[in-house]
C-alpha cells in the first residue's frame, strides 16, 4: 500500500496580508496549517504548553467538572485510539469571565489560568 505524504503549509505572519491566499487555501483545503513569525516569545509558548498540559494531570473527579456546553462536549478521558486527546469544554476562550469560570471549576492554579485572576 502506498503511503501518502502531506506537506503542512506554513503561513508567515511577517509577510501578511500577502499570505492571505495561502491561508485561505490551507484552511479550506487541508484544513490546517502552521504559523511562523507570529512574534510570540518562545518562553511564553513553553509556559502556555506546560500550563495546558498540567490540566491532563488533574484527577478525573476534577476533570469531570468540565461543563457540557454542547451535548457530549465535556471532558473525555484519553482512549487507546486517541491517547493524547483529553478535551475540555470552554464556552468562549476569548472571554476572561468564561476562562475564569472554567479555571475555577478546575481548581486551576494562577499559573494554569495565566494569572487572569490578578
C-alpha positions, 0 to 999 in steps of 0.5 A: 500500500502506498503511503501518502505524504502531506506537506503542512503549509506554513503561513508567515505572519511577517509577510501578511496580508500577502499570505492571505491566499495561502491561508485561505487555501490551507484552511479550506483545503487541508484544513490546517496549517502552521504559523511562523513569525507570529512574534510570540516569545518562545518562553511564553509558548513553553509556559502556555504548553506546560500550563495546558498540559498540567490540566491532563494531570488533574484527577478525573473527579476534577476533570469531570467538572468540565461543563457540557456546553454542547451535548457530549462536549465535556471532558473525555478521558484519553482512549487507546485510539486517541491517547493524547486527546483529553478535551475540555469544554470552554464556552468562549476562550476569548472571554476572561469571565468564561476562562475564569469560570472554567479555571475555577471549576478546575481548581486551576492554579494562577499559573494554569489560568495565566494569572487572569485572576490578578 
